[in-house]
Amino acid sequence: MRCQRNICVSADRRFIARATPSSSAAATLAGLIFSLPGLLLGPSLGAVIGELTDGRELTHATRVGVGTSLGLLFGTLAKLALCFAMLGPFALAFIIG
């Protein structure tokens, strides 16, 4: 796990509790009820709850939650970048040809 300025960039399996992935997934499914805010906040809150139920400290649980949020953000940005990278040549070929 790489941490810069005490903010974890990813939630590495060696440093997270066993309950964290399942509670994060459950919170994501529960977040479907609350639409977009629930889908964005659900995984992070689920990761924090999973860490706290395993008996970790609040600071560690918060770091895992922030890492989950950043992973969600950068994963979404990478998907958007790939989408535009595939759409660009198609649009160019459509306009030219």
N, C-alpha and C positions, 0 to 999 in steps of 0.2 A: 504494500500500500504506500503510495507516494503522498506525503502530506507537505504542503507548503503553507507556512504561517498558521499552523494548527487547523487547517481545513483540508479534509481528506478529499482527494480527487476521485477515488473509486472505493467501492465497498468490496475489499478483497475477502475471499472466503476464509482465509486464515484468521482474520481479525473481527469477524462478525459472529454473532450468536447463531445457534442452530434454528431458533425460532424466527429470525429476521426475514428470510425469504418468504416463508409461508405467511407471516403476518403482513408483509408488504403486499403480497398477492391478494390476500383477503381484504386489505384496506383499499386496494385498487378496485376490486369488484364492488365493494361497498360504496366507493366513490362514483360508480356509475349512476347511482341515485341522484347525486348532486351535480351531474353534468360535468362541464369542463373544469371548474374549480376542484371538484372531487377527484377527477382523474389526474390533475396536476399535483395536488397535495396529498392524495391517498397513499402513494408509495412511500413518500418521505415520512409521513406520520406513522405508517405501518412499520417502517424500519425502526423508528424511534421507540415505538411501543414494544416491538420485538426485542430490542436491546434492553429496555427497562424491565421487561418480564423475566429476562435471563439474569437480572441482578447486576447489570453493568451500571456505571456511573452516568449521570445526566450529560456530562461533557462528552463522554465517548459516544453515547447514544445520539447526541446532537451532531457530532461529526459524521456518524454513519448516515444520518438523515440528510445532511448537507451533501454528502458524497452521492447519495441516491438521487437527489435533486439535480446535481450537476451531471450525473450520468444520463438522466432522462433528458436534460436540456441538450447536451452535446450529441446524444444519439439522435434526437429529433433534428438538430441542425445538420448532421451528416446525411440523414435521409433526404432532407430538403435539397442539400447540395447535389446529391446524386440524382435526384429527380430533375433538377434544372440542367445538370450535365447531360442527361439523356434526352431531355426535351430540346435543348439548344440545337444540336445537329439536325434533328427532325424538322424543327421550325425553319432552319436555314435552308434545308433541302426543299421544303414546301414552298418557301418564298422564291427561291432561285429557279427551281425546276417546275 
